[in-house]
Amino acid sequence: MRVSTSPIHNSACTDIKESAVGVCAEIAKLQRVLGKTTLENEILKEAVEYAAEKKWIARSPLLPGDDQ
């Protein structure tokens, strides 16, 4: 298979490469945000467990609309 070396083809390839780099950068950014959010979630879970052990918070708080 022969690849064209025309200016139009090279321009299209350059555009595709730039788009791919942009997509990869966006994926990396989203992975960092997801990692940060996951870490925050784990910290909050540990804090809730610790507070529940110390009886600083109720075991199952009533939410608005709960009729118990």
PQR file with spaces between the fields and no chain letter, atoms N, CA, C, O and H, PARSE charges and radii, in Angstrom:
ATOM       1  N    MET     1       0.852   -1.176    0.000 -0.4000 1.5000
ATOM       2  CA   MET     1       0.000    0.000    0.000 -0.0000 2.0000
ATOM       3  C    MET     1       0.891    1.231    0.000  0.5500 1.7000
ATOM       4  O    MET     1       1.828    1.330    0.793 -0.5500 1.4000
ATOM       5  N    ARG     2       0.604    2.148   -0.872 -0.4000 1.5000
ATOM       6  CA   ARG     2       1.409    3.356   -1.003 -0.0000 2.0000
ATOM       7  C    ARG     2       0.700    4.515   -0.324  0.5500 1.7000
ATOM       8  O    ARG     2      -0.489    4.741   -0.552 -0.5500 1.4000
ATOM       9  H    ARG     2      -0.157    2.068   -1.517  0.4000 1.0000
ATOM      10  N    VAL     3       1.428    5.251    0.511 -0.4000 1.5000
ATOM      11  CA   VAL     3       0.855    6.393    1.209 -0.0000 2.0000
ATOM      12  C    VAL     3       1.128    7.643    0.400  0.5500 1.7000
ATOM      13  O    VAL     3       2.252    7.872   -0.047 -0.5500 1.4000
ATOM      14  H    VAL     3       2.393    5.067    0.696  0.4000 1.0000
ATOM      15  N    SER     4       0.119    8.434    0.215 -0.4000 1.5000
ATOM      16  CA   SER     4       0.249    9.674   -0.536 -0.0000 2.0000
ATOM      17  C    SER     4       1.055   10.691    0.262  0.5500 1.7000
ATOM      18  O    SER     4       0.920   10.795    1.481 -0.5500 1.4000
ATOM      19  H    SER     4      -0.794    8.248    0.578  0.4000 1.0000
ATOM      20  N    THR     5       1.892   11.435   -0.448 -0.4000 1.5000
ATOM      21  CA   THR     5       2.675   12.481    0.210 -0.0000 2.0000
ATOM      22  C    THR     5       2.245   13.860   -0.273  0.5500 1.7000
ATOM      23  O    THR     5       3.010   14.821   -0.194 -0.5500 1.4000
ATOM      24  H    THR     5       2.002   11.351   -1.438  0.4000 1.0000
ATOM      25  N    SER     6       1.027   13.948   -0.770 -0.4000 1.5000
ATOM      26  CA   SER     6       0.536   15.231   -1.257 -0.0000 2.0000
ATOM      27  C    SER     6       0.324   16.175   -0.079  0.5500 1.7000
ATOM      28  O    SER     6       0.097   15.718    1.041 -0.5500 1.4000
ATOM      29  H    SER     6       0.406   13.167   -0.834  0.4000 1.0000
ATOM      30  N    PRO     7       0.396   17.492   -0.315 -0.5600 1.5000
ATOM      31  CA   PRO     7       0.185   18.468    0.757  0.2800 2.0000
ATOM      32  C    PRO     7      -1.181   18.324    1.424  0.5500 1.7000
ATOM      33  O    PRO     7      -1.319   18.550    2.626 -0.5500 1.4000
ATOM      34  N    ILE     8      -2.183   17.949    0.643 -0.4000 1.5000
ATOM      35  CA   ILE     8      -3.525   17.788    1.217 -0.0000 2.0000
ATOM      36  C    ILE     8      -3.517   16.628    2.201  0.5500 1.7000
ATOM      37  O    ILE     8      -4.059   16.751    3.299 -0.5500 1.4000
ATOM      38  H    ILE     8      -2.072   17.766   -0.334  0.4000 1.0000
ATOM      39  N    HIS     9      -2.915   15.508    1.830 -0.4000 1.5000
ATOM      40  CA   HIS     9      -2.847   14.344    2.708 -0.0000 2.0000
ATOM      41  C    HIS     9      -2.049   14.676    3.962  0.5500 1.7000
ATOM      42  O    HIS     9      -2.464   14.323    5.066 -0.5500 1.4000
ATOM      43  H    HIS     9      -2.475   15.408    0.938  0.4000 1.0000
ATOM      44  N    ASN    10      -0.914   15.347    3.812 -0.4000 1.5000
ATOM      45  CA   ASN    10      -0.098   15.706    4.975 -0.0000 2.0000
ATOM      46  C    ASN    10      -0.849   16.635    5.911  0.5500 1.7000
ATOM      47  O    ASN    10      -0.730   16.516    7.130 -0.5500 1.4000
ATOM      48  H    ASN    10      -0.577   15.634    2.915  0.4000 1.0000
ATOM      49  N    SER    11      -1.616   17.552    5.359 -0.4000 1.5000
ATOM      50  CA   SER    11      -2.406   18.466    6.175 -0.0000 2.0000
ATOM      51  C    SER    11      -3.466   17.705    6.959  0.5500 1.7000
ATOM      52  O    SER    11      -3.683   17.968    8.142 -0.5500 1.4000
ATOM      53  H    SER    11      -1.713   17.648    4.368  0.4000 1.0000
ATOM      54  N    ALA    12      -4.123   16.765    6.296 -0.4000 1.5000
ATOM      55  CA   ALA    12      -5.152   15.971    6.963 -0.0000 2.0000
ATOM      56  C    ALA    12      -4.531   15.150    8.081  0.5500 1.7000
ATOM      57  O    ALA    12      -5.099   15.044    9.168 -0.5500 1.4000
ATOM      58  H    ALA    12      -3.948   16.551    5.335  0.4000 1.0000
ATOM      59  N    CYS    13      -3.362   14.568    7.815 -0.4000 1.5000
ATOM      60  CA   CYS    13      -2.685   13.774    8.855 -0.0000 2.0000
ATOM      61  C    CYS    13      -2.285   14.649   10.030  0.5500 1.7000
ATOM      62  O    CYS    13      -2.402   14.234   11.183 -0.5500 1.4000
ATOM      63  H    CYS    13      -2.901   14.655    6.932  0.4000 1.0000
ATOM      64  N    THR    14      -1.822   15.838    9.751 -0.4000 1.5000
ATOM      65  CA   THR    14      -1.443   16.757   10.817 -0.0000 2.0000
ATOM      66  C    THR    14      -2.653   17.114   11.661  0.5500 1.7000
ATOM      67  O    THR    14      -2.572   17.148   12.889 -0.5500 1.4000
ATOM      68  H    THR    14      -1.727   16.175    8.814  0.4000 1.0000
ATOM      69  N    ASP    15      -3.778   17.380   11.004 -0.4000 1.5000
ATOM      70  CA   ASP    15      -5.010   17.698   11.726 -0.0000 2.0000
ATOM      71  C    ASP    15      -5.433   16.533   12.612  0.5500 1.7000
ATOM      72  O    ASP    15      -5.839   16.734   13.756 -0.5500 1.4000
ATOM      73  H    ASP    15      -3.845   17.352   10.006  0.4000 1.0000
ATOM      74  N    ILE    16      -5.338   15.317   12.086 -0.4000 1.5000
ATOM      75  CA   ILE    16      -5.721   14.126   12.852 -0.0000 2.0000
ATOM      76  C    ILE    16      -4.787   13.957   14.044  0.5500 1.7000
ATOM      77  O    ILE    16      -5.241   13.654   15.147 -0.5500 1.4000
ATOM      78  H    ILE    16      -5.009   15.153   11.157  0.4000 1.0000
ATOM      79  N    LYS    17      -3.487   14.151   13.833 -0.4000 1.5000
ATOM      80  CA   LYS    17      -2.523   14.014   14.923 -0.0000 2.0000
ATOM      81  C    LYS    17      -2.795   15.043   16.010  0.5500 1.7000
ATOM      82  O    LYS    17      -2.751   14.717   17.196 -0.5500 1.4000
ATOM      83  H    LYS    17      -3.119   14.398   12.937  0.4000 1.0000
ATOM      84  N    GLU    18      -3.076   16.281   15.619 -0.4000 1.5000
ATOM      85  CA   GLU    18      -3.367   17.329   16.604 -0.0000 2.0000
ATOM      86  C    GLU    18      -4.640   17.000   17.378  0.5500 1.7000
ATOM      87  O    GLU    18      -4.714   17.225   18.586 -0.5500 1.4000
ATOM      88  H    GLU    18      -3.111   16.546   14.655  0.4000 1.0000
ATOM      89  N    SER    19      -5.631   16.473   16.684 -0.4000 1.5000
ATOM      90  CA   SER    19      -6.870   16.083   17.353 -0.0000 2.0000
ATOM      91  C    SER    19      -6.612   14.954   18.333  0.5500 1.7000
ATOM      92  O    SER    19      -7.145   14.956   19.443 -0.5500 1.4000
ATOM      93  H    SER    19      -5.571   16.290   15.703  0.4000 1.0000
ATOM      94  N    ALA    20      -5.793   13.987   17.925 -0.4000 1.5000
ATOM      95  CA   ALA    20      -5.477   12.854   18.795 -0.0000 2.0000
ATOM      96  C    ALA    20      -4.729   13.326   20.032  0.5500 1.7000
ATOM      97  O    ALA    20      -4.993   12.843   21.132 -0.5500 1.4000
ATOM      98  H    ALA    20      -5.360   13.986   17.023  0.4000 1.0000
ATOM      99  N    VAL    21      -3.812   14.251   19.871 -0.4000 1.5000
ATOM     100  CA   VAL    21      -3.076   14.783   21.023 -0.0000 2.0000
ATOM     101  C    VAL    21      -4.042   15.490   21.961  0.5500 1.7000
ATOM     102  O    VAL    21      -3.934   15.353   23.179 -0.5500 1.4000
ATOM     103  H    VAL    21      -3.597   14.643   18.977  0.4000 1.0000
ATOM     104  N    GLY    22      -4.981   16.243   21.409 -0.4000 1.5000
ATOM     105  CA   GLY    22      -5.980   16.928   22.229 -0.0000 2.0000
ATOM     106  C    GLY    22      -6.861   15.941   22.978  0.5500 1.7000
ATOM     107  O    GLY    22      -7.181   16.152   24.148 -0.5500 1.4000
ATOM     108  H    GLY    22      -5.069   16.355   20.419  0.4000 1.0000
ATOM     109  N    VAL    23      -7.247   14.879   22.314 -0.4000 1.5000
ATOM     110  CA   VAL    23      -8.083   13.861   22.951 -0.0000 2.0000
ATOM     111  C    VAL    23      -7.296   13.176   24.065  0.5500 1.7000
ATOM     112  O    VAL    23      -7.826   12.954   25.154 -0.5500 1.4000
ATOM     113  H    VAL    23      -6.987   14.707   21.364  0.4000 1.0000
ATOM     114  N    CYS    24      -6.039   12.843   23.798 -0.4000 1.5000
ATOM     115  CA   CYS    24      -5.207   12.192   24.812 -0.0000 2.0000
ATOM     116  C    CYS    24      -5.012   13.106   26.023  0.5500 1.7000
ATOM     117  O    CYS    24      -5.021   12.636   27.161 -0.5500 1.4000
ATOM     118  H    CYS    24      -5.609   13.024   22.913  0.4000 1.0000
ATOM     119  N    ALA    25      -4.839   14.383   25.789 -0.4000 1.5000
ATOM     120  CA   ALA    25      -4.695   15.336   26.893 -0.0000 2.0000
ATOM     121  C    ALA    25      -5.978   15.407   27.706  0.5500 1.7000
ATOM     122  O    ALA    25      -5.932   15.479   28.934 -0.5500 1.4000
ATOM     123  H    ALA    25      -4.832   14.765   24.865  0.4000 1.0000
ATOM     124  N    GLU    26      -7.110   15.388   27.037 -0.4000 1.5000
ATOM     125  CA   GLU    26      -8.399   15.430   27.736 -0.0000 2.0000
ATOM     126  C    GLU    26      -8.613   14.152   28.549  0.5500 1.7000
ATOM     127  O    GLU    26      -9.118   14.209   29.670 -0.5500 1.4000
ATOM     128  H    GLU    26      -7.147   15.330   26.040  0.4000 1.0000
ATOM     129  N    ILE    27      -8.234   13.014   27.997 -0.4000 1.5000
ATOM     130  CA   ILE    27      -8.349   11.753   28.732 -0.0000 2.0000
ATOM     131  C    ILE    27      -7.471   11.786   29.972  0.5500 1.7000
ATOM     132  O    ILE    27      -7.902   11.368   31.047 -0.5500 1.4000
ATOM     133  H    ILE    27      -7.824   12.968   27.086  0.4000 1.0000
ATOM     134  N    ALA    28      -6.250   12.275   29.837 -0.4000 1.5000
ATOM     135  CA   ALA    28      -5.342   12.361   30.986 -0.0000 2.0000
ATOM     136  C    ALA    28      -5.927   13.272   32.061  0.5500 1.7000
ATOM     137  O    ALA    28      -5.845   12.967   33.251 -0.5500 1.4000
ATOM     138  H    ALA    28      -5.900   12.614   28.964  0.4000 1.0000
ATOM     139  N    LYS    29      -6.516   14.382   31.643 -0.4000 1.5000
ATOM     140  CA   LYS    29      -7.135   15.315   32.595 -0.0000 2.0000
ATOM     141  C    LYS    29      -8.294   14.634   33.332  0.5500 1.7000
ATOM     142  O    LYS    29      -8.416   14.749   34.552 -0.5500 1.4000
ATOM     143  H    LYS    29      -6.583   14.629   30.676  0.4000 1.0000
ATOM     144  N    LEU    30      -9.129   13.935   32.589 -0.4000 1.5000
ATOM     145  CA   LEU    30     -10.271   13.247   33.203 -0.0000 2.0000
ATOM     146  C    LEU    30      -9.811   12.141   34.151  0.5500 1.7000
ATOM     147  O    LEU    30     -10.437   11.916   35.187 -0.5500 1.4000
ATOM     148  H    LEU    30      -9.030   13.842   31.598  0.4000 1.0000
ATOM     149  N    GLN    31      -8.723   11.448   33.808 -0.4000 1.5000
ATOM     150  CA   GLN    31      -8.189   10.417   34.687 -0.0000 2.0000
ATOM     151  C    GLN    31      -7.687   11.030   35.989  0.5500 1.7000
ATOM     152  O    GLN    31      -7.883   10.454   37.060 -0.5500 1.4000
ATOM     153  H    GLN    31      -8.214   11.631   32.967  0.4000 1.0000
ATOM     154  N    ARG    32      -7.035   12.202   35.909 -0.4000 1.5000
ATOM     155  CA   ARG    32      -6.569   12.887   37.123 -0.0000 2.0000
ATOM     156  C    ARG    32      -7.751   13.304   37.996  0.5500 1.7000
ATOM     157  O    ARG    32      -7.719   13.126   39.213 -0.5500 1.4000
ATOM     158  H    ARG    32      -6.876   12.670   35.040  0.4000 1.0000
ATOM     159  N    VAL    33      -8.781   13.852   37.382 -0.4000 1.5000
ATOM     160  CA   VAL    33      -9.970   14.268   38.135 -0.0000 2.0000
ATOM     161  C    VAL    33     -10.641   13.063   38.786  0.5500 1.7000
ATOM     162  O    VAL    33     -11.054   13.126   39.944 -0.5500 1.4000
ATOM     163  H    VAL    33      -8.807   13.997   36.393  0.4000 1.0000
ATOM     164  N    LEU    34     -10.748   11.971   38.043 -0.4000 1.5000
ATOM     165  CA   LEU    34     -11.344   10.759   38.586 -0.0000 2.0000
ATOM     166  C    LEU    34     -10.525   10.231   39.757  0.5500 1.7000
ATOM     167  O    LEU    34     -11.088    9.827   40.774 -0.5500 1.4000
ATOM     168  H    LEU    34     -10.413   11.919   37.102  0.4000 1.0000
ATOM     169  N    GLY    35      -9.210   10.232   39.625 -0.4000 1.5000
ATOM     170  CA   GLY    35      -8.345    9.782   40.705 -0.0000 2.0000
ATOM     171  C    GLY    35      -8.504   10.643   41.944  0.5500 1.7000
ATOM     172  O    GLY    35      -8.573   10.127   43.059 -0.5500 1.4000
ATOM     173  H    GLY    35      -8.753   10.560   38.798  0.4000 1.0000
ATOM     174  N    LYS    36      -8.563   11.953   41.751 -0.4000 1.5000
ATOM     175  CA   LYS    36      -8.738   12.867   42.878 -0.0000 2.0000
ATOM     176  C    LYS    36     -10.082   12.646   43.560  0.5500 1.7000
ATOM     177  O    LYS    36     -10.171   12.622   44.787 -0.5500 1.4000
ATOM     178  H    LYS    36      -8.508   12.372   40.845  0.4000 1.0000
ATOM     179  N    THR    37     -11.127   12.485   42.749 -0.4000 1.5000
ATOM     180  CA   THR    37     -12.467   12.261   43.290 -0.0000 2.0000
ATOM     181  C    THR    37     -12.531   10.942   44.045  0.5500 1.7000
ATOM     182  O    THR    37     -13.155   10.862   45.103 -0.5500 1.4000
ATOM     183  H    THR    37     -11.055   12.504   41.752  0.4000 1.0000
ATOM     184  N    THR    38     -11.895    9.914   43.515 -0.4000 1.5000
ATOM     185  CA   THR    38     -11.868    8.609   44.175 -0.0000 2.0000
ATOM     186  C    THR    38     -11.157    8.711   45.517  0.5500 1.7000
ATOM     187  O    THR    38     -11.621    8.152   46.511 -0.5500 1.4000
ATOM     188  H    THR    38     -11.388    9.979   42.655  0.4000 1.0000
ATOM     189  N    LEU    39     -10.043    9.417   45.551 -0.4000 1.5000
ATOM     190  CA   LEU    39      -9.301    9.598   46.793 -0.0000 2.0000
ATOM     191  C    LEU    39     -10.141   10.364   47.811  0.5500 1.7000
ATOM     192  O    LEU    39     -10.188    9.983   48.981 -0.5500 1.4000
ATOM     193  H    LEU    39      -9.666    9.872   44.744  0.4000 1.0000
ATOM     194  N    GLU    40     -10.799   11.426   47.387 -0.4000 1.5000
ATOM     195  CA   GLU    40     -11.661   12.190   48.287 -0.0000 2.0000
ATOM     196  C    GLU    40     -12.785   11.310   48.832  0.5500 1.7000
ATOM     197  O    GLU    40     -13.128   11.396   50.011 -0.5500 1.4000
ATOM     198  H    GLU    40     -10.761   11.735   46.436  0.4000 1.0000
ATOM     199  N    ASN    41     -13.355   10.467   47.978 -0.4000 1.5000
ATOM     200  CA   ASN    41     -14.428    9.569   48.388 -0.0000 2.0000
ATOM     201  C    ASN    41     -13.929    8.591   49.458  0.5500 1.7000
ATOM     202  O    ASN    41     -14.626    8.342   50.442 -0.5500 1.4000
ATOM     203  H    ASN    41     -13.077   10.396   47.020  0.4000 1.0000
ATOM     204  N    GLU    42     -12.742    8.044   49.269 -0.4000 1.5000
ATOM     205  CA   GLU    42     -12.183    7.109   50.244 -0.0000 2.0000
ATOM     206  C    GLU    42     -11.928    7.810   51.584  0.5500 1.7000
ATOM     207  O    GLU    42     -12.197    7.242   52.643 -0.5500 1.4000
ATOM     208  H    GLU    42     -12.176    8.246   48.470  0.4000 1.0000
ATOM     209  N    ILE    43     -11.415    9.029   51.538 -0.4000 1.5000
ATOM     210  CA   ILE    43     -11.162    9.790   52.765 -0.0000 2.0000
ATOM     211  C    ILE    43     -12.471   10.047   53.511  0.5500 1.7000
ATOM     212  O    ILE    43     -12.535    9.909   54.732 -0.5500 1.4000
ATOM     213  H    ILE    43     -11.197    9.490   50.678  0.4000 1.0000
ATOM     214  N    LEU    44     -13.516   10.423   52.763 -0.4000 1.5000
ATOM     215  CA   LEU    44     -14.811   10.682   53.395 -0.0000 2.0000
ATOM     216  C    LEU    44     -15.407    9.413   53.995  0.5500 1.7000
ATOM     217  O    LEU    44     -15.997    9.462   55.074 -0.5500 1.4000
ATOM     218  H    LEU    44     -13.464   10.535   51.771  0.4000 1.0000
ATOM     219  N    LYS    45     -15.261    8.274   53.311 -0.4000 1.5000
ATOM     220  CA   LYS    45     -15.749    7.004   53.858 -0.0000 2.0000
ATOM     221  C    LYS    45     -15.051    6.687   55.177  0.5500 1.7000
ATOM     222  O    LYS    45     -15.690    6.289   56.151 -0.5500 1.4000
ATOM     223  H    LYS    45     -14.782    8.234   52.434  0.4000 1.0000
ATOM     224  N    GLU    46     -13.720    6.871   55.195 -0.4000 1.5000
ATOM     225  CA   GLU    46     -12.969    6.606   56.427 -0.0000 2.0000
ATOM     226  C    GLU    46     -13.401    7.547   57.540  0.5500 1.7000
ATOM     227  O    GLU    46     -13.501    7.131   58.694 -0.5500 1.4000
ATOM     228  H    GLU    46     -13.200    7.194   54.404  0.4000 1.0000
ATOM     229  N    ALA    47     -13.659    8.809   57.211 -0.4000 1.5000
ATOM     230  CA   ALA    47     -14.094    9.776   58.216 -0.0000 2.0000
ATOM     231  C    ALA    47     -15.451    9.389   58.794  0.5500 1.7000
ATOM     232  O    ALA    47     -15.667    9.501   60.001 -0.5500 1.4000
ATOM     233  H    ALA    47     -13.577    9.146   56.273  0.4000 1.0000
ATOM     234  N    VAL    48     -16.364    8.936   57.942 -0.4000 1.5000
ATOM     235  CA   VAL    48     -17.691    8.517   58.406 -0.0000 2.0000
ATOM     236  C    VAL    48     -17.561    7.288   59.302  0.5500 1.7000
ATOM     237  O    VAL    48     -18.201    7.221   60.351 -0.5500 1.4000
ATOM     238  H    VAL    48     -16.188    8.845   56.962  0.4000 1.0000
ATOM     239  N    GLU    49     -16.746    6.320   58.904 -0.4000 1.5000
ATOM     240  CA   GLU    49     -16.540    5.123   59.727 -0.0000 2.0000
ATOM     241  C    GLU    49     -15.958    5.495   61.094  0.5500 1.7000
ATOM     242  O    GLU    49     -16.407    4.991   62.123 -0.5500 1.4000
ATOM     243  H    GLU    49     -16.226    6.374   58.051  0.4000 1.0000
ATOM     244  N    TYR    50     -14.965    6.373   61.095 -0.4000 1.5000
ATOM     245  CA   TYR    50     -14.325    6.799   62.343 -0.0000 2.0000
ATOM     246  C    TYR    50     -15.327    7.515   63.244  0.5500 1.7000
ATOM     247  O    TYR    50     -15.394    7.254   64.445 -0.5500 1.4000
ATOM     248  H    TYR    50     -14.600    6.783   60.259  0.4000 1.0000
ATOM     249  N    ALA    51     -16.109    8.424   62.649 -0.4000 1.5000
ATOM     250  CA   ALA    51     -17.089    9.178   63.432 -0.0000 2.0000
ATOM     251  C    ALA    51     -18.180    8.251   63.973  0.5500 1.7000
ATOM     252  O    ALA    51     -18.655    8.440   65.092 -0.5500 1.4000
ATOM     253  H    ALA    51     -16.056    8.636   61.674  0.4000 1.0000
ATOM     254  N    ALA    52     -18.575    7.256   63.186 -0.4000 1.5000
ATOM     255  CA   ALA    52     -19.591    6.311   63.647 -0.0000 2.0000
ATOM     256  C    ALA    52     -19.061    5.482   64.811  0.5500 1.7000
ATOM     257  O    ALA    52     -19.796    5.206   65.759 -0.5500 1.4000
ATOM     258  H    ALA    52     -18.189    7.102   62.276  0.4000 1.0000
ATOM     259  N    GLU    53     -17.796    5.083   64.749 -0.4000 1.5000
ATOM     260  CA   GLU    53     -17.179    4.332   65.846 -0.0000 2.0000
ATOM     261  C    GLU    53     -17.144    5.160   67.132  0.5500 1.7000
ATOM     262  O    GLU    53     -17.328    4.629   68.227 -0.5500 1.4000
ATOM     263  H    GLU    53     -17.199    5.307   63.979  0.4000 1.0000
ATOM     264  N    LYS    54     -16.908    6.450   66.988 -0.4000 1.5000
ATOM     265  CA   LYS    54     -16.837    7.354   68.147 -0.0000 2.0000
ATOM     266  C    LYS    54     -18.220    7.835   68.558  0.5500 1.7000
ATOM     267  O    LYS    54     -18.368    8.583   69.525 -0.5500 1.4000
ATOM     268  H    LYS    54     -16.759    6.881   66.098  0.4000 1.0000
ATOM     269  N    LYS    55     -19.234    7.396   67.812 -0.4000 1.5000
ATOM     270  CA   LYS    55     -20.631    7.787   68.042 -0.0000 2.0000
ATOM     271  C    LYS    55     -20.824    9.300   67.928  0.5500 1.7000
ATOM     272  O    LYS    55     -21.644    9.892   68.630 -0.5500 1.4000
ATOM     273  H    LYS    55     -19.114    6.789   67.026  0.4000 1.0000
ATOM     274  N    TRP    56     -20.049    9.910   67.028 -0.4000 1.5000
ATOM     275  CA   TRP    56     -20.190   11.341   66.760 -0.0000 2.0000
ATOM     276  C    TRP    56     -21.335   11.608   65.795  0.5500 1.7000
ATOM     277  O    TRP    56     -21.860   12.719   65.722 -0.5500 1.4000
ATOM     278  H    TRP    56     -19.383    9.429   66.458  0.4000 1.0000
ATOM     279  N    ILE    57     -21.712   10.564   65.051 -0.4000 1.5000
ATOM     280  CA   ILE    57     -22.830   10.709   64.119 -0.0000 2.0000
ATOM     281  C    ILE    57     -23.767    9.527   64.306  0.5500 1.7000
ATOM     282  O    ILE    57     -23.355    8.464   64.771 -0.5500 1.4000
ATOM     283  H    ILE    57     -21.285    9.662   65.110  0.4000 1.0000
ATOM     284  N    ALA    58     -25.025    9.718   63.943 -0.4000 1.5000
ATOM     285  CA   ALA    58     -26.025    8.664   64.063 -0.0000 2.0000
ATOM     286  C    ALA    58     -25.709    7.553   63.063  0.5500 1.7000
ATOM     287  O    ALA    58     -25.075    7.789   62.035 -0.5500 1.4000
ATOM     288  H    ALA    58     -25.360   10.581   63.566  0.4000 1.0000
ATOM     289  N    ARG    59     -26.155    6.353   63.378 -0.4000 1.5000
ATOM     290  CA   ARG    59     -25.890    5.211   62.496 -0.0000 2.0000
ATOM     291  C    ARG    59     -26.593    5.371   61.161  0.5500 1.7000
ATOM     292  O    ARG    59     -25.964    5.188   60.119 -0.5500 1.4000
ATOM     293  H    ARG    59     -26.670    6.161   64.213  0.4000 1.0000
ATOM     294  N    SER    60     -27.877    5.708   61.155 -0.4000 1.5000
ATOM     295  CA   SER    60     -28.605    5.899   59.915 -0.0000 2.0000
ATOM     296  C    SER    60     -29.479    7.135   60.058  0.5500 1.7000
ATOM     297  O    SER    60     -30.618    7.047   60.515 -0.5500 1.4000
ATOM     298  H    SER    60     -28.388    5.856   62.002  0.4000 1.0000
ATOM     299  N    PRO    61     -28.949    8.277   59.669 -0.5600 1.5000
ATOM     300  CA   PRO    61     -29.713    9.507   59.818  0.2800 2.0000
ATOM     301  C    PRO    61     -30.966    9.506   58.967  0.5500 1.7000
ATOM     302  O    PRO    61     -30.994    8.935   57.877 -0.5500 1.4000
ATOM     303  N    LEU    62     -31.987   10.144   59.471 -0.4000 1.5000
ATOM     304  CA   LEU    62     -33.226   10.278   58.730 -0.0000 2.0000
ATOM     305  C    LEU    62     -33.073   11.386   57.691  0.5500 1.7000
ATOM     306  O    LEU    62     -32.591   12.479   57.988 -0.5500 1.4000
ATOM     307  H    LEU    62     -31.964   10.608   60.357  0.4000 1.0000
ATOM     308  N    LEU    63     -33.483   11.086   56.508 -0.4000 1.5000
ATOM     309  CA   LEU    63     -33.436   12.082   55.458 -0.0000 2.0000
ATOM     310  C    LEU    63     -34.829   12.674   55.282  0.5500 1.7000
ATOM     311  O    LEU    63     -35.820   12.032   55.631 -0.5500 1.4000
ATOM     312  H    LEU    63     -33.875   10.198   56.267  0.4000 1.0000
ATOM     313  N    PRO    64     -34.917   13.882   54.750 -0.5600 1.5000
ATOM     314  CA   PRO    64     -36.238   14.464   54.509  0.2800 2.0000
ATOM     315  C    PRO    64     -37.080   13.506   53.664  0.5500 1.7000
ATOM     316  O    PRO    64     -36.637   13.009   52.628 -0.5500 1.4000
ATOM     317  N    GLY    65     -38.275   13.269   54.124 -0.4000 1.5000
ATOM     318  CA   GLY    65     -39.166   12.363   53.404 -0.0000 2.0000
ATOM     319  C    GLY    65     -39.190   10.960   53.971  0.5500 1.7000
ATOM     320  O    GLY    65     -40.067   10.172   53.619 -0.5500 1.4000
ATOM     321  H    GLY    65     -38.635   13.673   54.966  0.4000 1.0000
ATOM     322  N    ASP    66     -38.228   10.620   54.861 -0.4000 1.5000
ATOM     323  CA   ASP    66     -38.229    9.308   55.509 -0.0000 2.0000
ATOM     324  C    ASP    66     -39.243    9.311   56.642  0.5500 1.7000
ATOM     325  O    ASP    66     -39.163   10.143   57.546 -0.5500 1.4000
ATOM     326  H    ASP    66     -37.516   11.261   55.147  0.4000 1.0000
ATOM     327  N    ASP    67     -40.175    8.407   56.601 -0.4000 1.5000
ATOM     328  CA   ASP    67     -41.196    8.330   57.650 -0.0000 2.0000
ATOM     329  C    ASP    67     -40.957    7.066   58.490  0.5500 1.7000
ATOM     330  O    ASP    67     -41.448    5.983   58.171 -0.5500 1.4000
ATOM     331  H    ASP    67     -40.240    7.731   55.866  0.4000 1.0000
ATOM     332  N    GLN    68     -40.202    7.237   59.552 -0.4000 1.5000
ATOM     333  CA   GLN    68     -39.939    6.091   60.429 -0.0000 2.0000
ATOM     334  C    GLN    68     -40.472    6.369   61.797  0.5500 1.7000
ATOM     335  O    GLN    68     -40.353    5.529   62.689 -0.5500 1.4000
ATOM     336  H    GLN    68     -39.803    8.116   59.811  0.4000 1.0000
